[in-house]
Amino acid sequence: MKSAIVVGSGAGGATVARELSKYEIQVTLLEKGNRVPPEKSHQCYDNLDVGVELLKTTCLGGTTMVTAGNAVRTCQKEFKKLGIDLEEEFQEVEGELGVGTLPDTHFGEGTLKLMEASSSLGLSMEKMPKFIESHKCVPCGMCAMGCPRNAKWTSLNYLEEAERSTTQIIENAHVTKIMAKNGRVTGVKTPNHEYKADLVIVCAGAIETPRLLRSAGLVAGEHLFVDTFVTVGGALPNINFHQEVSMNALYKGHDYILAPHYSGLLALRLKPYGFQEKDILGLMVKIRDDLSGCVEDNVVAKNNTSHDIGVMAEGSATAGAILSEAGVDPKTLLSTPARGAHPGGTAAIGEVVDRNLETEIEGLFVADASVLPRAPGSPPVLTILALAKRLAKHINTLN
Ligand SMILES: Cc1cc2nc3c(=O)[nH]c(=O)nc-3n(C[C@H](O)[C@H](O)[C@H](O)COP(=O)(O)OP(=O)(O)OC[C@H]3O[C@@H](n4cnc5c(N)ncnc54)[C@H](O)[C@@H]3O)c2cc1C
């Protein structure tokens, strides 16, 4: 039986492990973090200051544990140019995750006001497709802390299936090195152990993956995007928006998106003026930023370019107009500092991996956000899952 090591258990790692298990490949999945109940995932945030604050989690399930459950296809044009067709995989993923918009019962007053305000300004804000089971979801605004009712799809769903099949999951296993001999991968090292396998699939996320690739002598991490975002918001007394489903609607601008979003940082800044959490209404402005960052062994940096700043300014101005139209007092409008929740591009297709996600080292593959050729500017989980499924199919065809 063929054997594979998967490094990391987030969006890419869980998917590739589950799919390879279906093909009866013996999988050992090594995860640096450990298993936590979904509602405690917020304790696993492992953020970095890289010029913007970069949000990610280290635990079983990776950053999927804290998503808002947003489900959109991304980077379609780029994949077309690269000759990669993900249609079949997207359809599989959307079916398995039950992607769809939530029923009207799950739309709160704040989100509805923002949708109406957009419409009256001639901007079309649609319901956001989600991978959330509406019968389990009681809107509470806690998605990004870890769902208290386990209503949202996370990588744990795929990992449970993989574990029932041929996958062995080892937690607290921090992979520090990839081993190769004569141009072919042989396994990986953790501080206490060496693991050997025919294939290694690195899915440690866009910050750690390039570092691991470099441990095998490859060049990676020369570019980085993070989908920089801010939340623009202000006061609308007693709107209770902080308890609504996060990001339940979507406006697509040119190189940016807007989505209803509560940020505690806004509440903190407006507290001295007598406002509380229940009084805040906000919109996330997320941009398709330039690949102007980099990941080195001891440094991660993402500097915003003039393009990034221009798009952010346009998105923020549009957000301000919608919020004012929705009833927010314009004098209270402000923005959070810039953050990023979608790091990627550090082992891009066409640069570090080929169209089959293989590196120059035979048998060494990458299947996480690192391989995205350009910033999606919108939620990437579906795309990472589709790419990981495609990779597993490819591996199944190898001798
Ligand atoms: C607050 C928040 C909300 C988000 N909401 C959405 C959303 O609604 N929809 C969407 O599509 N996207 C969303 N995202 C983005 C999405 O979660 C990530 O893009 C996605 O999870 C990235 O997948 P990945 O496989 O690249 O990395 P991850 O999911 O981060 O997985 C990497 C895994 O590798 C492990 N690891 C790292 N280094 C090592 C090592 N050396 N050895 C072993 N294991 C290691 C980590 O612990 C982790 O488990 C959100 C992100 C954040 C922060």
The ligand as an SDF file (V2000), in Angstrom:
LIG
                    3D

 53 58  0  0  0  0  0  0  0  0999 V2000
  -11.3090   34.7910   11.6220 C   0  0  0  0  0  0  0  0  0  0  0  0
  -11.2490   34.1120   10.2790 C   0  0  0  0  0  0  0  0  0  0  0  0
  -12.4260   33.8990    9.5700 C   0  0  0  0  0  0  0  0  0  0  0  0
  -12.3480   33.2750    8.3140 C   0  0  0  0  0  0  0  0  0  0  0  0
  -13.5330   33.0270    7.6570 N   0  0  0  0  0  0  0  0  0  0  0  0
  -13.4960   32.4050    6.4660 C   0  0  0  0  0  0  0  0  0  0  0  0
  -14.7110   32.0650    5.8090 C   0  0  0  0  0  0  0  0  0  0  0  0
  -15.8060   32.3460    6.2860 O   0  0  0  0  0  0  0  0  0  0  0  0
  -14.6240   31.4010    4.6250 N   0  0  0  0  0  0  0  0  0  0  0  0
  -13.4180   31.0980    4.0300 C   0  0  0  0  0  0  0  0  0  0  0  0
  -13.4100   30.5490    2.9260 O   0  0  0  0  0  0  0  0  0  0  0  0
  -12.2540   31.3990    4.6470 N   0  0  0  0  0  0  0  0  0  0  0  0
  -12.2730   32.0120    5.8630 C   0  0  0  0  0  0  0  0  0  0  0  0
  -11.0950   32.2660    6.5170 N   0  0  0  0  0  0  0  0  0  0  0  0
   -9.8060   31.8540    5.8890 C   0  0  0  0  0  0  0  0  0  0  0  0
   -9.5720   30.3550    6.0180 C   0  0  0  0  0  0  0  0  0  0  0  0
   -9.8310   29.9080    7.3320 O   0  0  0  0  0  0  0  0  0  0  0  0
   -8.1260   30.0370    5.6300 C   0  0  0  0  0  0  0  0  0  0  0  0
   -7.8510   30.6580    4.3920 O   0  0  0  0  0  0  0  0  0  0  0  0
   -7.8970   28.5340    5.4830 C   0  0  0  0  0  0  0  0  0  0  0  0
   -8.2400   27.8340    6.6540 O   0  0  0  0  0  0  0  0  0  0  0  0
   -6.4380   28.2900    5.1220 C   0  0  0  0  0  0  0  0  0  0  0  0
   -6.2610   26.9030    4.9460 O   0  0  0  0  0  0  0  0  0  0  0  0
   -4.8100   26.2760    4.9880 P   0  0  0  0  0  0  0  0  0  0  0  0
   -4.9800   24.8110    4.8000 O   0  0  0  0  0  0  0  0  0  0  0  0
   -3.9230   27.0390    4.0870 O   0  0  0  0  0  0  0  0  0  0  0  0
   -4.2670   26.6150    6.4860 O   0  0  0  0  0  0  0  0  0  0  0  0
   -4.8660   26.3250    7.9110 P   0  0  0  0  0  0  0  0  0  0  0  0
   -6.3280   26.0470    7.8410 O   0  0  0  0  0  0  0  0  0  0  0  0
   -4.4480   27.4440    8.7970 O   0  0  0  0  0  0  0  0  0  0  0  0
   -4.1280   24.9790    8.3650 O   0  0  0  0  0  0  0  0  0  0  0  0
   -2.7510   24.9120    8.6120 C   0  0  0  0  0  0  0  0  0  0  0  0
   -2.5200   23.8190    9.6590 C   0  0  0  0  0  0  0  0  0  0  0  0
   -1.1450   23.4630    9.7200 O   0  0  0  0  0  0  0  0  0  0  0  0
   -0.7460   23.3320   11.0830 C   0  0  0  0  0  0  0  0  0  0  0  0
    0.7150   23.5360   11.1110 N   0  0  0  0  0  0  0  0  0  0  0  0
    1.3910   24.6900   10.9030 C   0  0  0  0  0  0  0  0  0  0  0  0
    2.7300   24.4660   10.9400 N   0  0  0  0  0  0  0  0  0  0  0  0
    2.8970   23.1390   11.1740 C   0  0  0  0  0  0  0  0  0  0  0  0
    4.0420   22.3070   11.3300 C   0  0  0  0  0  0  0  0  0  0  0  0
    5.2820   22.8150   11.2130 N   0  0  0  0  0  0  0  0  0  0  0  0
    3.8610   21.0050   11.6110 N   0  0  0  0  0  0  0  0  0  0  0  0
    2.6060   20.4920   11.7100 C   0  0  0  0  0  0  0  0  0  0  0  0
    1.4850   21.2310   11.5730 N   0  0  0  0  0  0  0  0  0  0  0  0
    1.6180   22.5400   11.3000 C   0  0  0  0  0  0  0  0  0  0  0  0
   -1.5720   24.4020   11.7850 C   0  0  0  0  0  0  0  0  0  0  0  0
   -1.6790   24.1680   13.1660 O   0  0  0  0  0  0  0  0  0  0  0  0
   -2.9070   24.2610   11.0700 C   0  0  0  0  0  0  0  0  0  0  0  0
   -3.7010   23.2550   11.6470 O   0  0  0  0  0  0  0  0  0  0  0  0
  -11.1200   32.8680    7.7660 C   0  0  0  0  0  0  0  0  0  0  0  0
   -9.9320   33.0980    8.5010 C   0  0  0  0  0  0  0  0  0  0  0  0
  -10.0020   33.7090    9.7350 C   0  0  0  0  0  0  0  0  0  0  0  0
   -8.7290   33.9330   10.5100 C   0  0  0  0  0  0  0  0  0  0  0  0
  1  2  1  0
  2  3  1  0
  2 52  2  0
  3  4  2  0
  4  5  1  0
  4 50  1  0
  5  6  2  0
  6  7  1  0
  6 13  1  0
  7  8  2  0
  7  9  1  0
  9 10  1  0
 10 11  2  0
 10 12  1  0
 12 13  2  0
 13 14  1  0
 14 15  1  0
 14 50  1  0
 15 16  1  0
 16 17  1  0
 16 18  1  0
 18 19  1  0
 18 20  1  0
 20 21  1  0
 20 22  1  0
 22 23  1  0
 23 24  1  0
 24 25  2  0
 24 26  1  0
 24 27  1  0
 27 28  1  0
 28 29  2  0
 28 30  1  0
 28 31  1  0
 31 32  1  0
 32 33  1  0
 33 34  1  0
 33 48  1  0
 34 35  1  0
 35 36  1  0
 35 46  1  0
 36 37  1  0
 36 45  1  0
 37 38  2  0
 38 39  1  0
 39 40  1  0
 39 45  2  0
 40 41  1  0
 40 42  2  0
 42 43  1  0
 43 44  2  0
 44 45  1  0
 46 47  1  0
 46 48  1  0
 48 49  1  0
 50 51  2  0
 51 52  1  0
 52 53  1  0
M  END
$$$$
